[in-house]
Amino acid sequence: MKVKKVQFNNTVLRDGHQSMAATRMTTPQMLPAAPLLDELAFAGLETWGGATIDSCLRYLNENPFERLRTLKRAAPHTPQLMLLRGQNIVQYASFPDDVVETFVKCTCENGMDILRIFDALNDVRNLQTAIKATKKYGKHARGELCYTISPVHTVENFVKLGVELEKMGCDSIGIKDMSGIIQPQIAYRLVKELKSQIKIPITLHTHDTAGLGAASYLAAIEAGVDCVEVSIVPFANGTSQPDTQRMLALLEGHPRCPSFDSAKLARLREHFEAVYQQLEKFTSPANERVDSDILIYQVPGGMLSNFRTQLNEQGMAGKFDEVVKEIPVVREALGWVPLVTPTSQIVGTQAMMNVKFGRWKMICQPAQDIALGKYGRTPGPINPQVLAQVEKQTGKKSVTERPADLLAPGMEGYRKQCADKGLPTDDETVVLFAMFPQQVEALHQGARPSPPASAAPPAAAAAKPVVAPAGSPTGSGQRMFVTINGKRHEVSVETLEG
């Protein structure tokens, strides 16, 4: 019986530079490499989604749909992948179903082939609209299992989730290990058990942050995984995916080792070395090294290094260790949520507030929304005291409905807003405006977005809390204003009772 070779997807044009250089690679920097990548035997090229759309608009003065069209022309033969945050699309809050479907339609019509669809809470209700729309427009829906470690995240529960995603119509399953914490034996067991329960292909996606990535890929390949995701040095290893050449060397002599043109891979490395130098102010040695702290705190990608910048801006530079140690406390209280956009930013922000103001004396609105079920069903129960504090602070009770069921259709309202501002009213412009109104307006007015204050990735920077006192105490707490994800909220600082 002929052994099936493992397939490689390449992430250098999306997750590679998102993880290593704050998502700042431009389309012109990608174009020389795209045809060469297209000539190689990759099963797919990840080129879009995640923070790239935000970065295109906020920092690079690029239309993200034009990037997609350009890369599709430059690499027409290899299927292209994107990362989609389910009902959040590529933002941090839930959007109405009609906005999600329109975004998927535009994405598919512009050449995207495989949509990696995930939800930060692994709540499949937040995936159903995007999966149905992807299938409707004839493209490949890859349902993602956001891997994390907690008392409620067992191999058995992940397998049940995979079975459910197959029943929902997914064409394949991705194990999305955003923090790089899946251990080789767990990877082996999870792939084996999924293979025994589902018939669709399985891809493992990890990062090498803790130094486990390549070993876990090898274990998953032994267990029969269909595909793993790799990048290209210097946008590889560390907080990114393992390098392509490195994985080929590790697999040399293995019956499942795929074949690649080493000369072309060397030319790609040479090109990306030059790009890495061009982006040096957005790179960091901290992203290139193994960080074993990730195994304790489970913080994804470059978030630990970004934390240092944010704490310094808050006058808390000496509180780094204290804040990082608070992350697991917040995570458990909020139902053991996986740490992936947007929950990683929310949990990090709340940990910062707990240290700055006292544990749970101030609860930011996104953390309130997690506790109230507005992001979906959490994997574990919300801490009863925290929930009581949130309900008292907001005057609201938690919801059990699918969050999007509480949202009215939005496309026509956003279309009218575009018309009122003199912007185009085509679907592409409108769906981008729904998520990034100021940036889309600036793009169409020809104004270059303001440069970032730091090299933190958009997702991490957007979650930074800006806190300002607002007068004297009122009632049992002091009024404060907190700006999170660009929105200003009034909160009351109160002592948690009990």
N, C-alpha and C positions, 0 to 999 in steps of 0.2 A: 504493500500500500504506500502510495506516494505521500510524503509528509508535506503539509501545507505551510508555505513560508509565512512568517509573520509580516504584516504590513506596517509601514511607517507613515504617519502624517507628519508634516513639518509645520512648526508654529512660528518660525522666525519673523514672519511679516505681521504677526499679531501678538501672541503671548510672549514671544521671545523679547521683543523690545518693550512690551508693557511691563514685564517683570524686571528687566535689567536697565531700562533707560526711560522710565516714566512715560512710556507711550509716545515718545517724541519723534520717532522715525517718520519722515515725510514720504509722500508718494514718489517724488523725484529720486529719493534715496533708495526706494524699493525697485524702481523700474529696471535698472541694469541687471538686477538679480532675477527678476521674474521669469524671463524666458529660459534661463539656465535651470531654475527650479522646475519649470514646466517640462524640461527635457529628461529629468531624472525620474526614477520609478516610485515616487511618493504616491500613496493612495489618496492623499488630499493635502491641500495647502490651506492653513488657517490664515485668513487675510483681513478679517473684519470683525466687528462686534466688540463686546466687552467695553473697555474704556477708549477704544480707538475713535469711536464716533464723537464722544465728548471731546477728546483731544484735538481731532480735526477742526472742530468748530471753535473750541475755546482758545487754543494755542497756535494752531498751524494755518489758520485762515483757509481751510480746505472744505469743500463740499464732500461729505463722506460718501454720498451716492456716486459722485464723480470718481472718487477713489475706487470704489467697487467696479464701476464700468471700465476704468482704465486698467486695473489689474486683471480683469477678465479678458480684455483684449490682449494683454501682454502675456498671459498664461492661460490660453484657451483650452488646453487639453487635459489639465488636471482638475478634478473636482475641488471646489473651494468651500471652506468651512467658515462659519461665524459662531460667536457665542451670544446667546440671547437669554436675558434674565426672566423668561416667562412673562408673567403679567406686568413686570417692571420694565419690559423691553430692554433698553440699555440705560435706564435711569434708576432711581432709588425708591420711587413710590409706585403703587399700582395704577394702571391706566384702564379705561373702559375697554370692553371687548372689541368695539368697532375700531378703536385706535390700534390695538394689537394686531387685528386682522389686516388693517390697511398697511401697517409697517411690514408685516410678513409678505404681503402681496408685492409691495414695492421692492423689497429685498429679493424675492424670487424672480421678479420680472427683470431685474438688473443683473442676473447671472449667478446669484448665490445657489449652491448645490446642496449643501448639508447644513442644517441648522442644529447646533448644539443647544438644547433647551433645558434650562435648569431653574429651580426655585431655591432660594436661600434656606427655606425651612423644610425642603423636600415634601412640600404639600402639593400633591399631584393636581389638586383643583386649580392651582395657579399655572399649570402647564397645559391644561386641556384646550384652551383657545388657540394657543400658538401651535400645538401639535395638529389640531384640526385644520388650521389655516395652511400650514406647511404642506399637508397632504392634499388639500384642496388645490393648491397651485403646483402640484406635481413634483415636489421636492422631497428630500430625504430628511425625516425627523429623527434626530438622535436624542433620546431622553437621557438626562444626566442624573446619576446618583451622587449627591454631594457628600463625599466621604469625610467623616470626622470620628473622633473617639469620645465616647461618654457611656454612662450606664445604660442609656436607651438606644445607642447606636451599635447594634450587634450585627454579625454576619447574617443571621437569620432574618432580621428586619430589613437589611439591604436587599436580600434576595427577594423577599416579599414585594418590595418596592419595584425591583426589576420586573417581576412577573406582572405587576399592575401596569407598568409602562408599556410592556409588550401588548397587553390587552387593550390599551388605549390607542394602539395603532403605530407605535414607534417602529421605525425600520431597523434601529440598532440601539444599543445601550452604551453609555459612557460612564465609567467610574471616574468621577471628577475629584481628584485629591488636590485641592487648591493649596493646602498648606505643606504638602510634601511629607506627610506623616504616616502613610500606609507602610507597614512593615512587610518584608518579603513573605513570611509565612501567612500573613493575613491576606495579602494579594493573591497568593496561590489558592488559599481556601475559598476566598470570595469568588474568584473566576471559576474554579471547579464547581462550586455549588450553583452559581448562576447558569453555567453550561448544562447542568443536569436538569434545570427547570425551564429554560427558555431556548428558543430556536434561532433567535436573531443574533447577529454578530455583536461582539463586545470589544470596546476600546478602553484601555487604561490611560489616563492622563494624570501625570504627577509633576512635581517640582523636585529639584535636588537640594532644597534648602537645608535639610537635615542630613544630607549625604546618603539617603536611602533610595533615591529615585532609580538609578540604574539597576541596583540589586532587586528592587521590587519588580522592575520590568522583566528581568531575567526569570524571576519566580512565576510571574504571570504568563510569560511565554511558555514555560514548562507546563503550566496548567491549561494551555490551549487558548489564551487570549488571541483575538483575531488581529488586533492593531495596537500599537503604542505610539505616543506622540513625542517627537524629538525636535530639537532646534539646531542652530549652527553657531559655533563659537565665533565671536565672543558673546553673542546673545543666547548663551546656553549654559547649562550647569548652574550652580548657585541657586538663586531664587527662580531660575527658569527651568526649562525641561532639559534632560540629559542631551548631550551633543550627539549628532548623527554618527560621526566617525567613531566616537567613543563607544556607542552601542554596537556598531558593526565589529569593532575590535573585541568587545566582550562576547559577541555571538560567533566569532570566527570558529569554524569547525562544527558549529551546532547545525543539526539538520534543518532548522527553521530559519537560519540566517538568510536575509534577503540580499540581493546583489545591487550595488550602486557603483556608479562611475567615480572612482576616487579622485581623478583629475578634476572633474567638474566640481566636486565637493571642495577641493582645495581652492579652486578659483572663487567659489562662493565665500569661503572663509576670508580670502584676501579682500574681497569687496566689503564684507561686513566689518572687518577690522578697521578699514578706513572710515566707515560710517560710525563705528563706535567712538573713534577719536573725534569725529565731528560733533558727537552728542556727549562729550566728556563732562559737561557741567550737569548732566542729568544722570550720570552713572556714579556708582559708589563701590569702593572695595567691600563694603558690608554686604552688598548683593552677590558678590563673587565667591564668598567663603561659606563653608559649612557652619551652620549655627544650630547647636544642639538644644538651645533654649526653645526652639520651635516644638520639640517633642513634649515640653511641659506646658507651654502656653497656647500652642496650636494657632498662632497668628500667621496668616498667609503672606506669601510673596515678600515684598519689601516693606511691609507695614511696621516692623520693629524699628527700622532705621527712620522711617517717616515719623514715627512716634517721637523720636528725639527732637526733630525739628519743631513739631507741634508743641511739645512740652516747653521747649525753650521760648517759643512765642507766647506761651501762657505764664511765663515766669516760674516754671516748674521743672527746670533742667535737672535739679537734684532729686527729682521724684520718679525717675524712670523706672527703677526696680519696683518701687511701691505700686506704680500704676500697672505695670505688666503683671504683677502678682494679683492684682484686683480683677484682671480679665476673666479668669476661671470662676470667680465669685459671681460676677455679673452674668456670665454665660449660664451658670446653673440656675440662678434666680429667674432668668428669662426663658426657662424651659429647655436648656441644653441646646440652644440654637447652633447650627454649624457656623463657622466663621468664614463667610464668603460675602462678597458685595450683595446687598448693602449691610448685612448683619454684622460683618466684621468692623465696619466703621462705626456702627451704632454702639456695639458693645465696647469698643475702644473709647469712644467719647464718654459713655457712661462711667467706665472705669476711671477716666480722668476726673470726672465730676465727683465721683465718690471720694477720691483722694483729696481733691481740692476743697470740697465743702462738707465732707462727712458722708458716710455710707448712706445712700438713698435719701439724703436731705434735699437733693435736687434731682429730678428725673427728667431727662430731655424728652422732647415730644416723640421722636422716633422710638425710643425705648418704651414710652407709654403706649405707643401704637402696637408694638410687639406684644406687650402684656395684655392689651385689650383685644387681640386677635385680628387687628387690621392688616397685618402682613400675612395672616393665614394661621393654620393650626401648628403650634409649636410641637417639637418631637416629645418633649416631656412637660410636666405641669409647671405653671408659673408659681413662684414662691407666693404663698397666700398673703404674707405681710406686705410684700411689694405690690401685689395686685390691689389690696385694700388701700394702700397709699395712693396708687394711681387713680383708682375709682374716686377716692376722696378729693384728690387734687383736680381731677377733670370733671367730676360730676357725671361720668359716663360709666356704663356697664360693658363688660366684654361681649363680643359678638361671636357667633358660631358659624355664620354664613360664609360662603366663599367671598372674599373681600370685593371682587369685581362685581358681584351681584348687587352691591350697594351703590354702584356707580352708574350714573345715567350715560347714554351714548354721548361721545364728545367730539367726533370729527367735524360736524357742521359748525359747532361753536368755535372750534379752533380755526376753521376755514374762514368764518366771519371775522375773527380777530386778525387773521392775515390780510384779508381784504381791507379792513379798516386801517391797517398800517401801510397799505400800498405794496404788500408783499405778494408774490405769486400764490395762487390758490390751488395748485396741483397737489396731488396726494403726497408726493415726496417732501415738498416744502412744509406742508401742513403737519405731517407726522413728526418731522424734525422740530418744528415750532412747538408742538405739544410738549416736547421734552426739554428743549433748549431755546426758549423764546428770545432772550436777549442776544444769544450768540447767532441765531439764524437772522435776526434783524440786522445785526452788525455785518454779517457776511454779505447780505444782499445790498447793504448800503455801501459796501466796499471798505468798511472800517476794519482795520486789523484789531483783533482782540488784544486786550491789555496783557503784557507778559506776566507770567506767574510770579508770585512772591518768593517761591521756593521751588526746588526740584521735585517736590512730592507729586506722585501720580494724582490725576484729577479726582479719583475716587477717595483717596485718603485726604487730600486737601479739602475736598468739599465737605467732609464731615467734621472739620475742626470747629469746636465750639467757641463762640465769642460771647463772653459774659459781661454784662454791665448792670450795676445796681440801679434800681429805679425808685429812689425815694425811701421813705421810712417804712418800717414794718407795718403790715396791715393784717388784722386778724391774728391768726396763729402763726403766720409766716411772713417772710420778706418777699416783696415782688422783685423779680429779676427778669431781664430780657436775655434770651439765648438765641443766637443765630446758628442754625445747623442746616447744611445743604442749601445755603443761600436764603433761607427763610427765617424771619425774626419771630420768635415766640415769647409770650409772657408766661412766666411760671412763678409758682410760689414755693419758697424754700421752707419746708416744714420738717419737724422731727418725726421719724417713723415711730408710731406708737407700738407698744408691746415689745 
